[in-house]
Amino acid sequence: MNESLDLAGAAAALGIGMLIGLERERHKGTDSTRDFAGMRTFAITALLGYVAMQVGGALLLGIVALGLTALITVAYWRSLSDDPGVTSEVALLTVLLLGAWCGSATGLAVATGVVVAGLLAYREKLHDFANSQLTETEMRDGLVLLVAALVILPLAPDRYIGPYHAINLRTLCTLTVLLMLVGAIGHIAVRILGSRYGYAISAIASGFVSSTVTIASMGQRVARAPGQVRTFAAAAIVSNLATVIQMALIVGTVDPSLLRSLWVPLGCGLATTALYGACLMFPGSQGGAEEPLEGGGAFNLRLAVVVTLTMTAITLVSSVMLNYLGQVGVMLTAAFSGFADAHSSIASIASLARAGLLPVDAIVPPALIAFSSNSLSKCLVAWVSGGRRFAAYVIPGQLLLTLAMWAGTLLH
């Protein structure tokens, strides 16, 4: 019997029980309102689960769990008038199972125990978030996002269909989910950091998914808070930082030596984007104080679908051009494909150069053409989604960024 017991597993079980029991001890109350279980009870229960699993296996653990459930039921009914909740009761059963789990998966059991302790410790903040901070619209949007990401997306077939095999249902669903996710990320960042800086930070992060989608998401927020148009425009512009960085990562992944021809244009693009975005976001540049956003959802589902279908149509046109022109039309194909996604076009160009089908020094023009057409696409998206005022800030920034990258070729 002694050989079957692992001191490391027993110590982990004891630690889980004491951690969760310590949290319960601080909230068990006093006198007649005192809960039935504290630190000692939780620690002993965790060890009991571990020993039961090691000595008698699942059968003995089940018997112990039934006995513990009976004791918990009696204690619950005795304190029903004072505390109708079952948090401590469920936590005690959880500790029993985690203690048993320490024998086979110690790391996972400890990690789960820490999560459980965190949920118990932050119960008041979680209750306040659910009851006071989270609106009905945000709850609805969260459920829609989860259904789209966890139910619809996995069921979408991952294969190309339609003419020229340019349409992929999995890609369509992914773009839609990502657009909704971009809106949700921005919404959360603003709730935590405030509108001025929260949108900028979330835009950089979501720009790695799609800068065009991020610009559309920022543009559609202008209607709800027109006084913060410069804040939204700054976030839209700084999302290009992710685009430029991702271009470097893609080219470097295909062949690091290709970066020698692009590092100066990319550097000029980064510097120009950061400077223009800072000018828009600088506190003194705002015409007035920040306005609180009106209540609304975390994202715009209709906008997500429209942008996704638009990108799909552009991709289909690009596929037709590539089918008829082949490698001779690399420049033209890069221009058309850049409207939908500059990254995929640049990855294709880098692959051609690595395969020896395109000279290394010749990758710069088609790459910048793809980026330029993508900038034009962003300008159109900014105008459609945010209106004239939003576009008046975004379009000059996109033009300066594009010109800076082309000027970088002369410096190089």
ZIGI-V701428 format. One line per field, one symbol per residue. phi: phi as a letter, one per 40 degrees, with the letter a starting at -180 (. if undefined). psi: psi as a letter, one per 20 degrees, with the letter a starting at -180 (. if undefined). A space follows every 10 residues. Layout:
BEGIN
phi: ???
psi: ???
END
This chain:
BEGIN
phi: .ccccbcccc cccccccccc ccccccbcgb fcccccbbcc cccccccccc cccccbgccc cccccccccc ccccccccbc ccaccbcccc cccccdcccc cccbaccccc cccccccccc cbcccccccc cbcccccccc cccccccccb bcdcccccac bgcgfbbbcc cdcccccccc cdcccccccc ccbgcccccc ccccccccca cccccccccc ccccaccbcc cccccccccc dcccccdccc ccccadcccc cbccdccccc cccccccccc cddccccacc bccccaccab cccccccccc cccccccccc cccccgcccd ccccccccdc accccccccc cccccgcadd ccccdccccc cccccccccc cccccbgccc cccccdcccc cccccccccc cc
psi: ghhipphggg hgggggghgh hgghhijiar chjprhpbgg ggghgghggg gghhgibhgh gggghgghgg ghgghghhjh hhnirkghgh hghghghhgh hhhhmgghgg ghgggghghg hkhghgghgh hhhprhghgg hggggggghi ggghippmqp rapjlipohh gghgggghgh hgggghgghh hgiqhghghg ghhggihhgo hghgggghhi ihhhmhikhh ghhggggihh ghggghgggg ghggohhhhh iihgggghgg gggggghhhh iphiiphaqp pqqqpariro hghggggghg hgghhgghhg ghhhhbihkg ghghgghhhg ohghghhggh hghhijipqg ijhgghghgg hghhhgghgg gggghiaggg hhhgghghgg gghhhhhhhh h.
END
